[in-house]
Amino acid sequence: MKFLVFVKQIPDPEIPPARFRIDPQTNTVVPPVGSSPVVSLLDELAVEAALRLKDEHGGEVTVVTLCNNPAMNVIKKPLAMGADELVLLQGQAFEGGDAFSTAQALAAAAAKIGDYDLIVCGTQAGDWDNGQVGPCIAEALDIPCITSVGHMEIVDGKIRGERTIGDTTETVEAPLPALVTAGNNVGKARYPKLRDIMAAGRKQPQVWNAQDLGIDHSRVGAAGALTKVRRLYVEESVGECEMIEGETPAEAGEKLALKLREMRII
């Protein structure tokens, strides 16, 4: 079987927000100097889900990522986990895209690879949290889509996935080829062994640009985006403190109660 997994490189979400800087001209996040990006957590779980299906049914796992400034040791992590191939979409045409135009590029990559049985994505990326790319890819490829799947299995030519909705768990099936987005219920991603990390370091990804994909530049990047970020900023919180004093604790308590009543809190 052939599995495709789409992953995204993002700034490390464990870095304290106060250390990030916003570029107001481009409305982009500037990570602190010296920090290393990571593969989005749910995308790692998508890789893990595909590898489990490969372990059970055989086949190959191809990972696709769109990134113009990749940290090679980061985007090669899926190879170290056990993926077979890595495809890097790179080029000026992909700059400034949104969820829709990114999905168009990834769908074109899937069509170029061809003959896939299942596409797996993270439910949402750990930076923008839109949760839109996976369903948009499925729409572009005209294949079924199941979102927020935990446990998944392939039975009789169908993908069967379980997902939690509120307090209940439901099972959803779709015929292959299909796309699923992996949620937190997948479990824990495997930790790469040292020898696999070294082997992944020696493997070179295939690099494709928009021309290689045969896609019109007007459909990808900023040209194909349907949304625009008008303002990106770090929320500022301002706190005020007023000390209530009294000759005795009882007097201070009475003054506090009067103040709270004045503020219509009590």
N, C-alpha and C positions, 0 to 999 in steps of 0.2 A: 504494500500500500504506500501511497505517497502523501505525506503530511507537509503542509506549509504552516509556518508560524511567523507572525509579524510581531516584531519587538521594537521598542523605542528607548533610546538613550535619553535620560533626564538628569537634571541636577540632583544630587543626593538629598532626599527629603529629610534625612536625619540632621542636616546642618540647621542650626538655629536661624529662624527667619530674620533676626536682627543683623545677621552677617551678610545677607543678600543685599544687592543694590539694584534699583530699577533704572533702566535707561529710558528717560521720558521721550527721547526722540524716536526710538524704535519700538517703545512699549514692550521691551523684552527684559527678562531677568538676567542679571549679571552675577554669577556665583562668586564667592570669595576666591581670591587668588590662592592657588595651591590645592583647591578642592578637586576631587575626582568625581566625574559623573557615574551613574549606575544604570543598569537595565531596570526599567520600571518593574516593580514587584509583581504585579498581576501578569505582566508579560513573561516573567520568569516562571510563574505558575502555568502559563500557557505552554511554555516549552516543556515543563515537567509533564503536563497532561499528554502532550503529543508523544513524548518519550515512553510513557507508560503504555500507550496504545501500540507503539512500535515494538516494545518488549513483548507484547501479547500477540500481535498479528504479523510482525515483521515489516519490512519496507524501509523507507528512508524519510528523514526529517530535514527539510530545507528551511532555514531561517532567513527572513527578509527584513531589512531595516532601512529606513530613509533618514540619512544624516549627512550633512555637509562637513561637519567637524567631528568626526568620530574619534573616540579614544579606543584604539584597536584592542587593547587588553580588556575593555569593557564589552564591546560588541561581539568579541570572540567568546565570551563566557558561555553562550548556548552551545558552541562547538565543544568546549571543555565539559559541558554537562552530558554530551552525547549526540548532538545534532550532527548531521552528515555534511551539509553544505551551508554556506553563508553567502547571501546576495546583498550587496550594498548599493542602494540607490543614491546617487550623488550628482550634483550639478546645480548651476545657478538657477535653472528653471524651477527648481523645487523650493527656492527661498520664499519665506513669508507666507506659506500656505496655511490653511485652516483644516479642520477635520474633513470637510468635503473634498477639497483638492488633494489632500494627502491620500484619502481613500481612492481617488481616481488613479493616482500613481501606483499605489499598492495593488489595486485591481488589475492594472495593466501589467505589472510584474507577474501576478498570478497567471494571467492569460498567456504571457510569454513562456513561463515555465511549463504550463499546461499539464494535462493528465493527472491532476491532483484528485485525491479522494476527500480530504478534509482540510479545512483551514482553521487554525486556532489563533485567537487574539486574546489579550487581556481585556477584561470588561471595560476598563478605563485606564488611562495613563495616570501616573502618579504626580504629574505636574498640573495639567489643566483639568483633569477629572471630567471631561466631557462625556465619555461613553458613547461617542457617535461614530468613530472610525469603523469599527467592526460591522455594524449594520449597513453603513454606507458602502462598504466593500461588497457585502452580499448583494445589495441592490444593484450595484454596477455589474456584477457577474451573473445576476439573475439566478441565484441559488438560495436555498432555505437558510435561515439564520436562527440560532437558539442562543439567548443571552444569559449571562450570569450562571454558568453551569459549574457544578462542583464535580461529583463523580460522573464519569462518562464512559460508555462502552459502545462497541460496534457489534450489532446483532443483525444478521440476515440483510446485510447491505444497507443498514440504517445506523445513524448515530443516535444513541439514547443517552440523555443527560438528566441529572437531577439538579434541581435548584430550589432554594428556600424562598418562599414568598410569605413574609410576615411570620406567623407561627406554624406554617404548614410547609410541607415539601411536595413538590410536584415533579412528575417524570414526563419529559417531552421527547418525542422522536421526530426525526426528519430523514428523508432519503438522501443518500450520498450521490454526488458531491454536495457538501454543505459547509457552513461556517458556524463555529461556536465561539462564544467569548467566555473565558475562564474567570471564575470568581474566587473569593477567598477559600471556599469550601473544597477546593482541589486538594488542599493539604500542604505539605512542606516540600519545597523544591530540593532536589538532591544536591549535595555539595561536591563539586568537581575534585577528582583526585589530582595529585601533583603531576603524574605522568600525562594525564589528559589535558591539563593546563599547558604543559610544555608542547604536546602534540598540536593543540589548537593554535599556539603561538606560531608554529611553522606553517600553518595552513593559510593560504591567501584567499580572500573573498573574491567573488565575481563582482565587478563594478559596472553598473549600468547607468546611463543618463537618460534624459527624456527621449532623445533620438533613438537610443537602443530599444526603448520600449515602444517606439512607433506611435507615441502619443503627442497630440498637438500641445504646444507650450501654453496655449490659452486655457487649458483644462487643469493645469497643475500650478503649484506655488501661489504667489500672490495674485497672478492673473486669473486663476480659476477659483479663488476663494469667494465664498458667499457671505462671509462675515468679516467684520473689521473690529479690532480692539481700539476703542476710542481712548481709554485711559487704563493704565495699570499702575497700581500704587500699593504701598505697604500701609495698612490701616494704623492710624495713630490713636492711642488711647490716652486720655487725660484724666487723672484722678485728683479729687480735691478732698481735703481732710479738715474737719472743724473739730477742735477739742472742746468738749463740754466739761466744765469744772464746777466744783461745789465744795463747801466747807466740810460736808460729810458725804459718804456714799449715797445716802438717801436723798440729799439735796441734788447731787449730780444726776441721780436717776430721775428725779422729778423734772429737772431741766431738760434732760434728754427726751423724756416723754412729751413735754410741751413742744420741743423742737420738731419731733417726728409728727406730731399732730398738725403743727403749722405747715409742714411740708406735705401734709395729707397722705403720709405713709401709714399712719394708724388712725 
